[in-house]
């Protein structure tokens, strides 16, 4: 896919880390050959992480994360560093920029990258003006255990070497290869049941539907789409039952009751649970529903920061299902976007949306956080399948 039709959440995220005024923003400009990042001689020009999208030959669409200097100071500086720390959770590959021999902070961040198992590339910037280049290069190599790439953003020295190293360091599993390839074969008939309610963008399909449809076409499947009220007519129009039916989780029960027994069933949200997160942990965590009481505390996490609409699945429908199951007193808290608590210990269950707006590494960092604190975590599709009594009857 090209830059124009690949969602940012599916693009490789490349984080650039270094001290203030080490040339991180200049590096993005040099790689892209454009002045897309603000550059200044004043240290600390970059505050919050800035995301810049571009396409790299041999890799495809990428997102560069231009971070604030990790040596920032003061109360505001500490907040900026916290945002830089958070950017690590989205980073698939990191570039660590060295410019001098006082590298205690670089050493700390290299240790963070190693601990998070994020591949990284050390670079020494400003090689055209560094008087102690050999000393900086030796220190960088000592800290990172690898030879740094020597670059000058101003003179565009070493850019091709850096791009080639980026290509070599793309993680093989930075995202799942296919959304639905584990469930279909070439030539399979697949029926997509897609209710177009008020939450769907006018004149458009929602992102998981678009991506799943594209994946099925790439897999050479025969795809038929219908709204829920046309399900029976669509099935009758086929000469044989579809091999797979993919539906919106909100109509799981309706579709299950009407589907041919030969057809397997799943949902867009369940597929994205595998594509973006940890499907096994999500399914295992569904057992937590049987332990919920009115005294339980549940966190519902949305990736989108949209204004809630009537019958919103995360803010209305799932909370209503939970209250009907265990009682009105259950404590349900809702967060959106990247607003995810660090301390999860007070929750009995986390229910995450399909995460189409997050990249896989960030979503897996949430799962890791939940596992570390022994908190069950599942997603919307698994939740609705479990509460509908069909979790053991769907495919994932």
C-alpha positions in Angstrom: 0.0 0.0 0.0 1.1 3.5 -0.6 1.4 6.4 1.8 -2.0 7.8 0.8 -4.0 4.7 1.6 -2.2 3.1 4.4 -3.5 4.1 7.9 -0.9 5.6 10.2 -1.6 2.8 12.7 -0.3 0.3 10.1 2.9 2.2 9.3 6.3 1.5 10.7 7.0 3.9 13.6 10.6 5.2 13.8 11.4 7.1 16.9 14.3 9.6 17.1 15.9 10.1 20.5 18.7 12.3 21.8 19.6 15.3 23.8 18.2 18.8 23.1 19.9 20.4 20.0 21.4 17.1 18.9 19.8 17.5 15.5 16.8 15.2 15.8 14.5 17.5 13.9 17.2 18.2 11.4 17.6 14.5 10.9 14.0 14.1 9.8 14.3 17.0 7.4 17.5 15.4 6.0 15.9 12.0 5.5 12.8 13.4 3.9 14.6 16.2 1.9 11.9 18.5 3.2 11.7 21.2 5.9 8.8 19.4 7.7 10.2 19.6 11.3 10.8 22.9 13.1 14.6 23.5 13.6 16.2 26.1 15.8 19.5 26.8 17.5 17.6 27.2 20.7 17.7 23.9 22.7 14.3 22.5 23.4 12.4 23.7 20.3 10.6 20.3 20.1 8.2 19.9 23.0 5.6 17.2 22.6 6.5 14.3 20.2 5.7 15.2 16.6 4.6 12.6 14.1 5.7 13.0 10.5 4.6 10.5 7.8 6.6 9.7 4.7 7.5 6.7 2.5 10.9 5.0 2.4 11.9 2.9 -0.6 12.2 -0.7 0.5 10.1 -0.2 3.6 7.0 1.6 2.6 4.9 4.1 4.6 6.6 5.2 7.8 5.9 7.5 10.7 8.9 9.4 12.2 8.5 10.4 15.8 10.4 13.6 16.6 10.8 13.6 20.3 11.8 16.2 22.9 15.3 16.0 24.2 15.7 13.5 27.0 17.9 15.9 28.9 15.2 18.5 29.3 15.0 20.3 32.6 12.5 21.8 35.1 8.9 20.9 35.8 7.8 21.4 32.2 10.9 19.6 30.9 10.1 16.6 33.1 6.6 16.5 31.5 8.2 16.6 28.1 10.5 13.7 29.0 7.4 11.8 30.2 5.9 12.2 26.7 9.1 11.1 25.2 9.0 8.0 27.4 5.5 7.3 26.2 6.6 7.5 22.6 8.7 4.4 23.2 5.5 2.4 23.5 4.8 3.2 19.8 8.3 2.9 18.5 9.1 0.0 16.1 12.7 1.1 15.4 14.7 3.8 17.2 17.5 6.1 16.1 19.7 7.3 19.0 21.6 10.5 18.2 25.0 11.2 19.7 26.8 14.5 19.5 29.3 14.6 22.4 31.2 12.4 24.8 29.0 13.1 27.9 26.6 10.3 27.2 25.1 9.2 30.6 21.6 9.9 29.3 22.2 8.1 26.0 23.3 5.1 28.1 20.1 5.1 30.1 17.9 5.3 26.9 19.9 2.5 25.2 19.2 0.4 28.2 15.4 1.3 27.9 15.4 0.3 24.3 17.2 -3.0 25.0 14.7 -3.8 27.8 11.8 -3.1 25.6 13.4 -5.1 22.8 13.2 -2.2 20.3 15.8 -2.4 17.6 17.8 0.8 17.4 20.5 2.5 15.3 23.1 4.7 16.8 24.2 7.7 14.8 26.8 10.4 15.4 25.5 13.7 14.0 27.4 16.9 13.0 30.4 14.9 11.8 31.3 17.9 9.5 31.9 20.1 12.6 32.8 17.8 15.5 36.4 18.3 16.5 36.4 15.2 18.7 34.7 12.9 16.2 36.7 9.8 16.9 36.2 10.2 20.7 32.4 10.6 20.2 32.3 7.6 17.9 34.2 5.4 20.3 31.9 6.4 23.2 28.8 5.7 21.2 30.1 2.3 20.1 31.1 1.5 23.7 27.5 2.3 24.9 25.6 0.6 22.1 27.9 -2.3 21.3 27.8 -1.5 17.7 29.5 0.9 15.2 27.5 4.1 14.9 26.6 5.6 11.5 28.3 8.9 10.9 26.0 11.6 9.6 25.7 15.3 9.0 22.1 16.6 8.6 23.3 19.9 7.2 25.6 18.3 4.6 23.4 15.2 4.1 26.3 13.0 4.8 25.5 9.3 5.6 21.8 9.5 4.8 21.9 6.5 2.4 23.8 4.5 5.0 21.2 5.3 7.6 18.3 4.4 5.3 19.9 1.1 4.4 20.3 0.3 8.1 16.7 1.2 8.7 15.7 -1.3 6.0 17.8 -4.0 7.7 16.3 -3.4 11.1 12.6 -3.6 10.2 11.1 -6.1 12.7 9.8 -9.1 11.0 6.7 -9.1 13.2 6.1 -5.4 13.6 2.5 -6.1 12.6 0.6 -9.2 11.7 1.0 -10.2 8.0 -2.8 -10.5 7.4 -6.0 -9.7 9.2 -7.9 -12.7 8.1 -5.5 -14.9 6.2 -5.5 -17.6 8.9 -9.2 -18.2 8.3 -9.6 -18.2 4.5 -8.2 -19.8 1.4 -8.1 -18.5 -2.1 -11.5 -18.6 -3.8 -13.5 -18.7 -0.5 -16.8 -16.9 -0.5 -16.8 -14.4 2.4 -19.8 -12.5 3.5 -19.3 -9.2 5.3 -22.3 -8.0 7.5 -21.8 -4.3 8.1 -24.6 -2.4 9.7 -24.3 1.3 8.8 -25.5 3.0 11.9 -25.0 6.6 13.0 -21.5 5.7 14.2 -20.3 5.0 10.7 -18.9 8.0 8.8 -21.4 9.3 6.3 -20.6 8.0 2.8 -17.7 5.8 4.1 -17.0 2.5 5.8 -15.2 2.4 9.1 -11.5 1.6 9.0 -11.6 -2.1 10.1 -14.1 -2.8 7.4 -12.0 -1.2 4.8 -8.8 -2.9 5.8 -10.5 -6.3 6.1 -12.1 -5.9 2.7 -8.7 -5.0 1.2 -7.0 -8.0 2.9 -9.7 -10.4 1.5 -9.3 -9.1 -2.0 -5.5 -9.5 -1.7 -6.1 -13.1 -0.6 -8.2 -13.7 -3.8 -11.4 -14.3 -1.9 -14.9 -13.7 -3.3 -16.4 -11.0 -1.1 -20.1 -10.1 -0.7 -21.2 -7.2 1.6 -24.6 -6.6 3.2 -26.3 -4.8 6.0 -27.8 -6.8 8.8 -31.4 -6.4 7.5 -30.3 -7.9 4.2 -28.5 -10.9 5.6 -31.1 -13.5 4.7 -31.5 -12.2 1.2 -27.7 -12.2 0.7 -27.5 -15.8 1.8 -30.3 -16.8 -0.5 -28.5 -15.1 -3.4 -25.5 -17.4 -3.0 -25.3 -20.8 -4.7 -23.6 -22.2 -1.6 -23.1 -21.0 2.0 -20.1 -18.7 2.5 -17.0 -20.2 4.0 -16.8 -17.3 6.5 -19.1 -14.6 7.7 -17.5 -11.5 9.3 -19.9 -9.2 11.1 -19.9 -6.2 13.4 -19.7 -7.5 17.0 -22.9 -5.6 17.9 -25.0 -7.9 15.8 -23.1 -11.1 16.7 -26.2 -12.8 18.2 -28.5 -11.9 15.2 -26.0 -13.2 12.6 -25.2 -16.3 14.6 -28.9 -17.3 14.7 -29.3 -16.8 11.0 -26.1 -18.1 9.6 -25.8 -21.5 7.8 -24.3 -24.1 10.0 -21.5 -24.7 7.5 -20.3 -21.1 7.7 -17.8 -20.0 10.2 -18.3 -16.7 12.1 -16.2 -14.0 13.4 -16.3 -10.2 13.8 -14.1 -7.3 12.7 -13.3 -6.5 16.3 -12.2 -10.1 17.0 -10.0 -10.1 13.9 -8.3 -6.9 15.1 -7.8 -8.4 18.5 -5.4 -10.8 16.8 -4.1 -8.4 14.3 -3.2 -5.7 16.8 -3.1 -7.4 20.2 -2.9 -10.7 22.0 -5.9 -12.8 21.1 -5.0 -15.6 23.4 -4.9 -13.3 26.4 -8.1 -11.6 25.4 -9.9 -15.0 25.2 -8.4 -16.2 28.4 -9.4 -13.0 30.2 -13.0 -13.5 29.2 -13.3 -15.8 32.1 -13.1 -12.7 34.4 -16.7 -11.9 33.4 -17.9 -14.8 35.5 -16.2 -13.3 38.6 -17.6 -9.8 38.3 -19.9 -8.4 41.0 -21.5 -5.1 41.8 -18.3 -4.3 43.7 -16.1 -4.8 40.7 -14.2 -2.1 38.8 -14.0 -2.3 35.0 -11.9 0.0 32.6 -13.2 0.5 29.1 -10.4 1.8 26.8 -11.2 3.4 23.4 -8.5 4.2 20.9 -10.5 7.0 19.3 -11.2 10.4 20.9 -14.4 11.0 19.1 -17.4 12.7 20.7 -19.6 9.9 22.0 -22.8 9.3 20.1 -26.1 7.7 21.1 -25.7 3.9 21.4 -21.9 4.2 21.4 -20.6 0.6 21.8 -17.9 1.5 24.3 -19.8 4.1 26.3 -23.3 2.9 26.1 -23.9 -0.7 24.9 -21.1 -2.6 26.7 -21.7 -0.7 30.0 -25.4 -1.5 29.7 -24.6 -5.2 29.2 -22.3 -5.2 32.2 -24.9 -3.6 34.4 -27.6 -6.0 33.3 -25.3 -8.9 34.1 -24.0 -7.9 37.5 -26.0 -4.9 38.7 -26.1 -1.2 38.4 -23.5 -0.5 41.1 -20.6 -1.9 39.1 -17.9 0.8 38.7 -17.2 1.4 35.0 -14.6 3.9 34.0 -13.9 5.0 30.4 -10.7 6.4 28.9 -9.9 7.3 25.3 -6.9 7.9 23.1 -3.5 7.4 24.8 -5.1 8.3 28.2 -4.4 4.8 29.8 -3.7 4.5 33.5 -0.2 3.4 34.6 -1.6 1.8 37.7 -4.1 -0.9 36.7 -4.1 -2.8 40.0 -7.5 -1.5 41.1 -9.3 -2.9 38.1 -10.9 -6.4 37.8 -11.1 -6.3 34.0 -10.0 -4.1 31.1 -12.0 -4.0 27.9 -10.1 -2.6 24.9 -11.7 -1.5 21.6 -10.5 -3.0 18.3 -7.5 -0.7 18.3 -7.6 0.1 14.6 -6.1 3.5 15.4 -3.1 2.1 17.3 0.0 0.4 16.0 0.6 -3.2 17.1 3.6 -2.4 19.3 1.7 0.2 21.3 -1.3 -2.2 21.7 1.0 -5.0 22.9 2.6 -2.6 25.4 -0.8 -2.2 27.0 -1.3 -6.0 27.1 2.2 -6.3 28.7 1.3 -3.7 31.3 -2.0 -5.5 32.2 -0.2 -8.9 32.4 2.5 -7.5 34.6 -0.1 -6.2 37.0 -2.2 -9.4 36.8 -5.2 -7.7 35.4 -7.4 -9.5 32.9 -7.7 -7.7 29.5 -10.1 -8.5 26.6 -11.6 -6.5 23.8 -15.1 -5.4 22.5 -15.6 -8.3 20.1 -14.6 -11.0 22.6 -16.7 -9.3 25.3 -19.9 -9.3 23.2 -19.3 -12.9 22.0 -18.9 -14.1 25.6 -22.0 -12.2 26.9 -24.0 -13.6 23.9 -22.9 -17.1 24.8 -21.2 -17.8 21.5 -17.5 -17.3 22.3 -16.8 -21.0 21.9 -18.7 -21.0 18.6 -16.8 -18.2 16.7 -13.4 -18.3 15.0 -10.5 -16.1 16.0 
